[in-house]
Amino acid sequence: MVGFFLLEGKRSRLDVLRREEDFIRHVLEAGAATANVRVQTLIAGSEAGRLVNLYREVGQDLGLIPPPGEAKQVDDRARG
């Protein structure tokens, strides 16, 4: 059997829920009855956009992602 539950709400409230004993107990019970039970965090909307921009900025700072405009030049050279 494959499936999932999606809980939607404010991140701060969901963070509190994940630490409540009843929630933890339900996750542990489900994990005892099935395989691969996990609790994942999904970030969407403007928060997701903010994190994508932060990821790009950190990658550029570390030299892992080329600055804008430079990526096109790398692609052109690779096609050669």
C-alpha positions as a Markdown table, in Angstrom:
| # | Residue | x | y | z |
|---|---|---|---|---|
| 1 | Met | 0.0 | 0.0 | 0.0 |
| 2 | Val | 1.3 | 3.5 | -0.9 |
| 3 | Gly | -0.2 | 6.8 | 0.3 |
| 4 | Phe | 0.4 | 10.0 | 2.1 |
| 5 | Phe | -1.2 | 12.6 | 4.3 |
| 6 | Leu | -0.8 | 16.3 | 3.7 |
| 7 | Leu | -1.2 | 18.7 | 6.5 |
| 8 | Glu | -1.4 | 22.3 | 5.5 |
| 9 | Gly | -0.9 | 25.3 | 7.8 |
| 10 | Lys | 1.4 | 27.9 | 9.1 |
| 11 | Arg | 5.0 | 26.7 | 9.4 |
| 12 | Ser | 5.3 | 27.7 | 13.1 |
| 13 | Arg | 2.1 | 25.8 | 14.0 |
| 14 | Leu | 3.2 | 22.7 | 12.0 |
| 15 | Asp | 6.6 | 22.8 | 13.8 |
| 16 | Val | 4.8 | 22.7 | 17.1 |
| 17 | Leu | 2.5 | 19.9 | 16.0 |
| 18 | Arg | 5.5 | 17.7 | 15.0 |
| 19 | Arg | 6.8 | 17.9 | 18.5 |
| 20 | Glu | 3.5 | 17.0 | 20.2 |
| 21 | Glu | 3.5 | 13.6 | 21.9 |
| 22 | Asp | 0.2 | 12.5 | 20.3 |
| 23 | Phe | 1.5 | 13.3 | 16.8 |
| 24 | Ile | 4.8 | 11.5 | 17.4 |
| 25 | Arg | 2.9 | 8.5 | 18.8 |
| 26 | His | 0.7 | 8.3 | 15.7 |
| 27 | Val | 3.8 | 8.4 | 13.5 |
| 28 | Leu | 5.5 | 5.7 | 15.5 |
| 29 | Glu | 2.3 | 3.5 | 15.4 |
| 30 | Ala | 2.1 | 3.9 | 11.6 |
| 31 | Gly | 5.8 | 3.1 | 11.3 |
| 32 | Ala | 5.3 | -0.1 | 13.4 |
| 33 | Ala | 2.5 | -1.2 | 11.0 |
| 34 | Thr | 4.0 | -0.2 | 7.7 |
| 35 | Ala | 7.4 | 0.5 | 6.0 |
| 36 | Asn | 8.9 | 3.8 | 5.1 |
| 37 | Val | 6.8 | 6.2 | 7.3 |
| 38 | Arg | 8.3 | 9.6 | 7.2 |
| 39 | Val | 7.4 | 13.2 | 8.1 |
| 40 | Gln | 8.6 | 15.6 | 5.4 |
| 41 | Thr | 8.5 | 19.4 | 5.2 |
| 42 | Leu | 7.2 | 20.9 | 2.0 |
| 43 | Ile | 7.7 | 24.6 | 1.5 |
| 44 | Ala | 5.7 | 26.4 | -1.2 |
| 45 | Gly | 4.7 | 29.9 | -2.4 |
| 46 | Ser | 6.8 | 32.9 | -1.6 |
| 47 | Glu | 8.8 | 31.1 | 1.0 |
| 48 | Ala | 9.9 | 28.6 | -1.6 |
| 49 | Gly | 11.0 | 31.4 | -3.9 |
| 50 | Arg | 13.0 | 33.0 | -1.1 |
| 51 | Leu | 14.8 | 29.7 | -0.4 |
| 52 | Val | 15.6 | 29.1 | -4.1 |
| 53 | Asn | 17.1 | 32.6 | -4.3 |
| 54 | Leu | 19.1 | 32.0 | -1.2 |
| 55 | Tyr | 20.3 | 28.6 | -2.6 |
| 56 | Arg | 21.5 | 30.3 | -5.8 |
| 57 | Glu | 23.2 | 33.1 | -3.8 |
| 58 | Val | 25.1 | 30.6 | -1.6 |
| 59 | Gly | 26.0 | 28.5 | -4.7 |
| 60 | Gln | 27.4 | 31.5 | -6.4 |
| 61 | Asp | 29.3 | 32.7 | -3.3 |
| 62 | Leu | 31.0 | 29.2 | -3.2 |
| 63 | Gly | 31.7 | 29.2 | -6.9 |
| 64 | Leu | 29.4 | 26.2 | -7.5 |
| 65 | Ile | 26.9 | 28.1 | -9.6 |
| 66 | Pro | 28.1 | 30.6 | -12.3 |
| 67 | Pro | 26.8 | 34.2 | -12.0 |
| 68 | Pro | 24.0 | 35.1 | -14.4 |
| 69 | Gly | 25.2 | 35.5 | -18.0 |
| 70 | Glu | 28.2 | 33.4 | -17.4 |
| 71 | Ala | 26.2 | 30.2 | -17.7 |
| 72 | Lys | 25.3 | 30.9 | -21.3 |
| 73 | Gln | 29.0 | 31.3 | -22.3 |
| 74 | Val | 29.8 | 28.0 | -20.7 |
| 75 | Asp | 26.9 | 26.3 | -22.6 |
| 76 | Asp | 28.1 | 27.9 | -25.9 |
| 77 | Arg | 31.7 | 26.7 | -25.4 |
| 78 | Ala | 30.4 | 23.1 | -24.5 |
| 79 | Arg | 28.5 | 23.0 | -27.9 |
| 80 | Gly | 31.7 | 24.1 | -29.6 |
